[in-house]
C-alpha cells in the first residue's frame, strides 16, 4: 500500500508508509470546508496543535515532574490560510539504521537494511548509499546525487546535527534483539518470576506484565462464578497474537493465538459449577529456542481437567497496541470463541497470578490470599 512511494514504513528514509495525509476536523474553529493544505508537518506537531487550539500553554511541570520541551510546532496557522508559511522546515527520520532528513522540501535518505531480510551481516553505516530528492519530487523518483553532491553533503550534515540533538546516536541496527528488553539493554518495568494482578485491572501494556514467551509458565486465577457466568478471565494480546483463559459453556478454555494464523486450545472436559474456584493453566515449553511448541494443562481447584498441544508459539511480541485485561478482552479478541463485546466475564475475577520457570511448579497458588496475609502479619 506504499504506491507511488518506495519501500515501507520500517524504512524511515523513504516516504512509503511514512508520509500520509491527515484529516483535521474542527467545526467550531475551521471555517474552510473540504480544502487541502500542503505544508509539511510531523506527528509530533499534533500535541502543540491541540494545545494551541485550546489556548492552553505548554506544561512545564506535570505532577511535580519537570517536562522536556515539546519538540513540535502548531498547525493552527494553516487552518485559516492555505498559503501560511511552512513552520516545520526540518525533520530527521531513523529506524534501525535506516535514515533520512527533510529540509525545506529536499530529502536526503539512505536505506541501511531491508525489514524482511534477516540473514547475513548488515553493511557498515559508512558504506550506506545516500540518495537526494528535490522539493518537486514528492514520490522520491529522481535521485539527484550525481547532479548535486554539494546539496547532499549539506543535508547529511543537517542529519548529523538533528540526530545528535535528539539522542539518535549511537545508531542501533539490531532487529530481532530489540524486541527483548534484556538483550537490547532497555530497562524492564517488571522483574522476577511471579506477578499478581487483581480483578478490575485492564489496558496493561505488554512491558508492564511478565513475559511468558519462550518459557514454561503458569497462570492461576481465583474466580467467583455463577451458573450462567461466561467470558474472559484474563487475555493478553488480540486477534493477531496472544493468549486467553476464559469460560465457554461452563468449561474453562485456554487459547494460544499464533499471529492470527493458528489458534491452539486446551479445554476442560467438564463444566465448572457455580461458586468460588481456582482455574489454573500450566504451560510446559518444549525448549530448543524461541517460537517452539508446548503442552498446556488445565486444572480446577488443583484437579486436572484437560490438556492441549500448542505446536508453535509467538516468539517476540504479541502486539504493540493490544493489552492485558482481566475480566474481559478489549480491542480485538484473542480467541474466535467470543467477540470483544461479549467477552466480559459475568462472574468476578479476584486475582490472577503469573509464574515463570521454576516458580510455575511451586504450590503457593494453593494458599489463599487470606492465609498469605496472616502469614505475612505473623512475621512482622
N, C-alpha and C positions, 0 to 999 in steps of 0.2 A: 504493500500500500504506500510505497515511497515515490512512485512515479509522479512527476518527472525528475525527482531528485536522485542523487546517488546514495547507495547504502541504506542503513537502518539506524534506529535511534541509539544503538550502542556505539555507533561510530560518531563520536561527538564532533569530529572535524567537519563532516559533511551535513547537509541540511535534511537528508532523509529521516523522517520520524522525529526531527528536532524542530524544524520551522513549521509552525502551524498557525492557521487562522484562529482568531479569538473573537467570540461573540460577547459584546458588552450590552447589557440591558439595564436601563435605569430610567423608567418612565417619568419620574419626578425631577430628574436632573439633566436629561439629554433631550433637547428639542428635535434634533435630527432624527429622521426615520429612514432606515434601510440604506444608509450611506456607508461608504468604505473609507478606512483610514490606512495609510501605508507607512506610517512612522514605525521604525524598528523598536521593539520592546522585548523584554525578557520576563520570565515567570517571576523573578524576584521583584518586579515592578508592581505586582498585584497588591501586596500589603500597603506600600506607600500610596497607591491609588485609593484604596478603601479608606485609609486614614485621612487623606486629603479631601475626599468626597464627604466624609462625615465631619470634617472640621476638627479632628482630634489630633493633637500634637504627637509626634513620635515619642513613645515612652522611653525614659532613660533608666528607670528602675521598675521592676515588677516583683512584688512581694519581697522587697528589700534587696533584690539581686540586681546589680548594675548590668545593663544590657549593652551588647555590642551595637554600634550604629547600624541602622538598616541600610543596605547597600543599593537598594533600588531607587527609582525615581517615579514620580506620579505620571499617569497617563491622562489625567483630567484635562489638561490644556487642549488635547486633541478632540475632546468630546464636542466642543463648540466650534472648532476651527480645523477644517481638513488640511489647511496649509500651515498649521503650527510647526515651528522648528522642531527637528528631531532632538530629543533630550538625551536619549541613550546613544552615544556616539561610539562606544567601545564595549565589547563583551568578549571574555575568553570562554573557551569550552575545553573540557578534559574529562575523559572517561577511560580508565585503564590504559593510559598511554596514548590514546587517540586524541589529537589536539587540534584546536582551531582558534582563530581570533577574528572578530568582526570589528571594522573600524571605518566609520563613515561610508558604509556600503561595500567597502572592499572586504574580501575574506582571504585569509591565508590558512591552509589546512594541511594536515598530514594524517594518513591512516597508518597506525602502528600495528594493529592486529585485526584479524577477522574473527568475529564472535564465535562462529560455529566450527572453526578450525582450531582444535585444541592440541593437535600433535605437533611435535617438533619445537625447537627453541625459537623464541622471538628475536627479531633483529635488535641491534643496539639502537638506542634512541637517536644517536648521532647519525645513524645510517638511514633514518626515515626520509622519505622523499616528500618535499613540500610542494603544494600547488597554490596558485594565485588566481583569484577571480575578481572581475571588475564589478562596480555597482550596478551596471545594466545587465549583468549575467546572474540573475537570481536563481537559476537552476544549476549553477556551477558547471557549465558545459564546456567553456573555452578556457583552458589553462594558459595563463599569460606569463608563466615563469621565464620562458625563453626570451620574451619581449621586454619584460620589465623586472629584471632581477633586483634593482635597487628598491623598488616598491615592496618586493617580497622581504628583503632584509629589514626594511622599516617595520613591517608587520610582525616579523619574527622577534624583533627587539621589543615590540609592544607586548607580545605574548609573554616574554620573559618577565617584563615589569609587572604585568597584571597577575601572572601566576605566582610571582614572589609576594605580591601584595596580599593575595587571598589564600596563601597557605597551600598551594598545589604541590609544591616540592617537598620531599623528593618524589618524583614520579613513581608510581607503583603499577606495573603491568601484570601482576598476578591476577588470575581469573578464578579458577575453582577455589583456591586457597582463601580468597577474600570472603567467601560465604561463611567461613568458620572463624568466629571472633578470636579464638585462642591462637589459631595458626596465623591469622592476619595481624595479630598484635593489638586488637582493639580491646578496650575494657569490656568485661562481661557484667551485665547487671545482676545476674543470678548465678551463684556458685553452690557447690555442694552436691549431694546425692539425693536429697529429699526436699520437696516443696509442698506445702499445704495451701490449697485455695479454698475459698468459702462461698457458699451459695449467694447469689446476687452479683458476684464478680463477672465482668464481661469486658469485651473490647480490649483484651490484653494482647499487646504486640508479641510477636514471636520471640523477641530478645528479652522479654520480661518473664518468660516461662522456661523451665529447664528443658534442654533439648533432648528429645527422646530418639533422635535419628541415629541409625547405625549402632545401636546398642540395646542390650537387654534392659527391660524396664517393666514396671507395673503401675497400673492406675487403679486406685481404690476409692470408691465413692460411698459415702454414708447418705442414704436417701430415705425419705418418708413417702410411701406410695399409697394411693387409694386404689380401689378395684379398677377404676377407669383411667388411672394415670398412664399417660403416654408421653413420649417426647424425649428430648436430648438431655442427658446428664452432663456431659462435657464434650465439646468439639473444638478442634484446633485446625485452622485452615479452611478450605472451601471446596468448591466443585473441581478445582484444578490441582488438588493435592491436600492431604491432611488425614485426620483420623477422628473418629467419634465413637462415643459409648452412649447407647440410648435404649429406650424400651419400646418395643414394637409388638403389638397384640399381646401385651403382658410379658413378653420374653426379652431379656437383656440381649443386646446385639452389639458387637464391635465391628466397625468398618474401617479398613485402611485403604485410602484412595491414592492410587499411583498416577499423578499428573492428569487426572480426569480420564485416563485411558482404560484403567482397570480398577475395579473395586473388589477387594478381598474381604470376606466376612467370617466372623465366628458368632454363632448364635446359640442361645440356651435351648436345651431340648424341651424344657417345660416353662410355663408361665410362673412368675413370681407373685405370691399373694400380696394382698394389701398389708401395710404396716411398715415398721422400720426395718431396713435391710442394708447389708453391706454388699455392694456389687464390685467385683474386682476382675481386672483383666491382666494376665501375666503374659508378657511378650518376650519370648526367648529367641534372641537374634542368632542367625546362623554363623555370623562372623565371616572372616575372609575378605574384608574390605567394605567400602561404602556401597549402599544400594542393594545389599543381599536380602535373602528371604528370612522368614521367621515362622515360629509356631505361636499361635495365640490361644490362650486358655481362659475360659470364663469361670468364675466362682460366685456363688451366692451364699453369704453367711459362712464362708470357709469351705463349702462343699462344691466340688467340680460339677459344672452343668453343661459344658460344651467346649468344643475346640474348633480351630480353623487354621488353614495353611495360607500364609502370605508369601507368594512366590517371589516378588520383588518389592523393594521399598524405595521411598524417595530419599536420596542421599544428602541433599544440600539445604534446601529451604522449602517450606510448604507454600508460603505466599508472602509477598511484600505488603499486601494490604488486607488480607483476611486475618482474623484474630482468634484468640481462645475465649470461649464463652461457656459459662456454667448455667445449666437450666434452659438453654436454647442454642441455636446455631444461626447467628446473624449473617447478613450478606448472602453469599451463595452457599447451598448445603453441601456438606461433605458426602453424605450418602444419598442415593436415589430412593431410599425408603421413605423419605419425608421431604416436605418443602420447608423453606425458611420460615414462611408464615405459620406453618403448622408444627414447627419444631419445639415450641415452648413446652417444657415439662409441666404437666398438670399437677404433679406432686411437688416435693420440696427436696432440694439438694442441701444437705447440711454442710458437708465438706468433701473435698477431693484431694487425695494425696498422690503425688507422683514420686516414684522411687526409681533410681537408676542403678544399674550394675548389681553389685552385691547387696545394696540396700533393698533391691526388689525381692530378695529372698528372705528378708528378715520378717519377723512375726509381729512387729509393733503395730501393724494395722488392725490387729485383733484386740488391741487395747482401746477402750472407749476414750473419747476426749475428757470425760469427767474423771476417769481413773488417772489419766495423764496429768490432769490438773492437780489432783490430790497428791500424786507422787511428787510433782514439782514443788508443791507447797510444803510437803514433808521434809524437803531438802533445804528449805530456807534457813 
